[in-house]
Each structure stands twice: as structure tokens, then as C-alpha cells.
Amino acid sequence: MENAVNASIAGGEGQIVIAGAGYAGLHVALRLTVRLRDNPAVELTLVDRHDYHQAITELPRVASGTRAADAVRIPLQDMLAARVRFVQTEINGFDLPGRRLLTGAGPIGWGRLVLALGSRPNDFAIPGLAQRTLSLYSASDAERVWAAVGQALTEAAAEADPERQRRLATVVVGGGGATGVELAGELAEVLPAAASRHGLAPGRPAVQLVEAGPEILAGSSPQLIDKATRILADLGVQVRTNAMIAAATGDGFRLTDGQLVEGGVFVWAGGLKAPELVAESELPTGHNGRVKVDQYLRVLDHPEIYVAGDLASVTDPDTGHVLPSLAQVALEEGETVARNLDAELKGKPLEAFTFHDKGFVVSVGTRRGVADIAGITTGGRLAHLLKDAIEWEYRQSVRHLRGWDPVAR
Ligand SMILES: Cc1cc2nc3c(=O)[nH]c(=O)nc-3n(C[C@H](O)[C@H](O)[C@H](O)COP(=O)(O)OP(=O)(O)OC[C@H]3O[C@@H](n4cnc5c(N)ncnc54)[C@H](O)[C@@H]3O)c2cc1C
């Protein structure tokens, strides 16, 4: 790990700096370690505010107390090869003409930069939302959600009035995308037992899922939406569609039709945007503040900067839509960025990015899920096992890549 003085480096042509050790950035670092094993002159630097990588796809389990937060914080030192210089620091801005990242550890110069800073929750400027709701984008966020649920159940148990008890023990999730569905399902499954541990009747807690659009899991096949809706209903989740939140108040979510959705815990999983420091930079941005890139994933007018993961605004030529914020997209983009950086160093042509969709899998509760793979929709136990297998395979792959370290520790 580097300190402030050592981190302030000049950044020559042979200096590749990767900002962000999430799905995209870590993948670039691991892949470049392999690709550049015969080219030790190139320096690889990875920068992140944490000294661990977060398995974000597993957060709904942490938020419902079925997985420890530390289990989804994977120490970077267990994954990175010795040749990758890791700097743990906050990135505060960019000096684009000077080719430097501005960080808490001092400026870090780059010859080539990879931006992979992920997303932040987007409250769409809905009044009160940022102040009154919890979000779910980090292990710490997930811990806060589970702690708030415990606190609400404790308060409900101390309450004599059944109506007030019910309100306090209700978790309201805003946003019926994959994150909202996974969280609502997981919580619905664990809340009865958690209520019993707090001395409440198992049937007292409730989970509500509030979605502005006409359906949950928007953009998915009707079959998948139908299967997910059935599982949620079976778990007792009350799904409200066409329910647009106008404001988050002290009493609950106020919908645009005037209805009030009451509860004891409010979580916002309704949207993502690029981190603020990107909006404040002079980088060209598009939808939700994501950075515009060319077909090789280089920033428009800044060919020395690549972008991968949620931060990249990449349009799918098949649909005309910007690719969704998904780990599988981040990993594929990371792969292309690593290949193109290697190609540049070898004077070879760059490769245009193409997304190969492997399918869509969403867990709904602790035992069931839904999946659309190669045009086939499944729902139930198999889909949940598939989700487990994908997460297990991901953890294996990041550890395996380190085995290529030419200077293994
Ligand atoms: C609850 C939840 C569940 C999800 N489940 C799935 C799923 O099942 N399948 C799927 O495909 N996708 C899923 N996603 C989406 C997926 O997690 C993201 O698309 C993916 O994490 C994007 O990868 P990334 O590398 O762009 O960003 P991230 O993985 O978010 O990594 C960004 C990194 O940048 C670092 N960073 C950011 N800003 C700074 C700064 N200023 N200074 C220093 N470091 C900084 C962060 O610490 C982080 O390590 C889920 C998302 C959420 C929130």
C-alpha cells in the first residue's frame, strides 16, 4: 500500500492508472497483470478509497442479515499481484491537461487512465428522499439497512397498538428494478423469524415494493416479470406499481396521487447516476452523468482515458439504449479495455466493444429466483442456484487470475 509521498508520481507513457477497484477496474488490473507479464517496464497503479473489493451483487443478502458484511468485502491484497501498485485514497478530481488524478494522497500522474468509479444512488431530486431513505450500494449501506430493520422491530415490539406495531415493522423499498426486487424478496423471507426473535408475531412485519412504472423489472420479458411477481406475492410482498413517489416525508412516501405509504424503514433502490466528481469534471457526459466514449471505450476527445463499468455510457446497437448498470457489462468492458491498452502498447489495432449478453438472473427471496437465459425463462429454485453459481464463479475467477503473477508472493 502506498503513502501520500510515494503516490505523487509523474505519470509517463508507461504508467497505467486504474481509478476504482470495483468489477470493471479490478478486472482491468487483473487482466493487464496477465497480458503485461512480459512487459515489466509498464507500471500498473490501482486507486480506490477502500482496501477491499466489494461483491455488490451480494448486498441484498447483507441487508437482510443472511450474509456478514465482511464476507462481501474481499481484501485487494488477496487478489492483486505484486506488480500492481495499490493506492488507498479518495479521488477528489481530475487535472485533465496535466494528466493527473487529484487525490487525498496527492496528485497521481497517468500516461493512460482507466476510469471505473461506478455509480451513486440517484434521488432524481425527489424532495426528502436523500435525507429520509437508506441506500444500498456498499457493504456499509447494507449493514445500515439490516441495523435499521432490527431497530424498527425493537420499536415495534415495545409498541402496544397493533396498527402502530405493523407500521413500524414495515419495510418500504422504493424502486422495482432488480435491486429492489432482490431486497424485498430477501427481507420478506427473513422478517417472520426476525420478528419472533424480537418478541413480535411472525406475521406482524410487512414489505412493500413501490415502483413508479407499470411493472417491476422493467425491460425484462413478460414471462420473467410474471414469475417474479408470483414469487413476491407468495412471500407476502405488497407490490405497488404506477406509484410515483412525489416526496419522502416524516410520515412516509407521499405518492403523486396523494396516497401515503407508511413504514418503519425506507430504502431507495430506484436509480443510479455517475459520481459527482465526474459531473464536476470537464469530461463529456450523457445519460445520468455517465461518460461518453467511442467504440473502443475511450473518452470522446480524450483517447488517453478509457472508461469501463457503470460510469461508461455505451449504446447497445441492437436496442439503441444505453447498456444497463450491471456487473456482467462492467466485466466485459473491463476485458475490452485491458485488451486495448495491451494492443496500444504493442502497436496493434484496437478492438471495438461488443456486449455479449449472457442472460439475466434475479434472486427473489432466499430460495427462489427468476432467470432469462438464451430466450428461456425459468423461475424457482433453479434460478436461485444459478445466481449462487454466478457469484461463486466470480469469486473463483478473481482469485484465479492472481495465479498468473510472475512475481508471486
Ligand atoms: C444491490 C445491488 C445488487 C446488484 N446485483 C447485480 C447482479 O445481480 N448482477 C449484475 O450484473 N449486476 C448487479 N448490480 C450492478 C453491479 O453491482 C454494478 O453494475 C457494478 O458494481 C458496476 O461495476 P463498476 O466497476 O462500474 O463499479 P463498482 O463495482 O461500484 O466499483 C467502483 C469502485 O470505485 C471506487 N470509487 C468510487 N468513487 C471513488 C472515489 N472518489 N475515490 C476512490 N474510490 C472511488 C469504489 O470504492 C468502488 O470500489 C447490483 C447493484 C446493486 C447496487
The ligand as a Gaussian input file, in Angstrom:
#p B3LYP/6-31G(d) Opt

LIG

0 1
 C      -27.650000      -4.067000      -4.528000
 C      -27.137000      -4.295000      -5.919000
 C      -27.242000      -5.569000      -6.477000
 C      -26.760000      -5.794000      -7.774000
 N      -26.865000      -7.044000      -8.316000
 C      -26.393000      -7.274000      -9.563000
 C      -26.474000      -8.582000     -10.134000
 O      -27.013000      -9.498000      -9.528000
 N      -25.931000      -8.762000     -11.369000
 C      -25.327000      -7.761000     -12.066000
 O      -24.856000      -7.994000     -13.189000
 N      -25.227000      -6.509000     -11.549000
 C      -25.747000      -6.241000     -10.315000
 N      -25.650000      -4.986000      -9.780000
 C      -24.965000      -3.925000     -10.538000
 C      -23.440000      -4.025000     -10.352000
 O      -23.120000      -4.140000      -8.986000
 C      -22.746000      -2.807000     -10.940000
 O      -23.131000      -2.684000     -12.294000
 C      -21.223000      -2.958000     -10.848000
 O      -20.826000      -2.908000      -9.493000
 C      -20.519000      -1.866000     -11.648000
 O      -19.152000      -2.080000     -11.553000
 P      -18.156000      -0.823000     -11.577000
 O      -16.779000      -1.384000     -11.567000
 O      -18.535000       0.117000     -12.665000
 O      -18.457000      -0.058000     -10.217000
 P      -18.284000      -0.558000      -8.670000
 O      -18.313000      -2.042000      -8.604000
 O      -19.277000       0.209000      -7.944000
 O      -16.832000      -0.057000      -8.320000
 C      -16.500000       1.304000      -8.235000
 C      -15.255000       1.416000      -7.370000
 O      -14.795000       2.763000      -7.390000
 C      -14.462000       3.168000      -6.076000
 N      -14.645000       4.625000      -6.008000
 C      -15.724000       5.324000      -6.419000
 N      -15.521000       6.635000      -6.237000
 C      -14.291000       6.775000      -5.701000
 C      -13.525000       7.904000      -5.277000
 N      -13.975000       9.151000      -5.408000
 N      -12.301000       7.677000      -4.762000
 C      -11.817000       6.415000      -4.624000
 N      -12.501000       5.318000      -4.998000
 C      -13.723000       5.501000      -5.534000
 C      -15.423000       2.415000      -5.180000
 O      -14.923000       2.292000      -3.859000
 C      -15.526000       1.062000      -5.910000
 O      -14.570000       0.152000      -5.450000
 C      -26.152000      -4.735000      -8.497000
 C      -26.059000      -3.449000      -7.926000
 C      -26.558000      -3.232000      -6.650000
 C      -26.444000      -1.850000      -6.054000

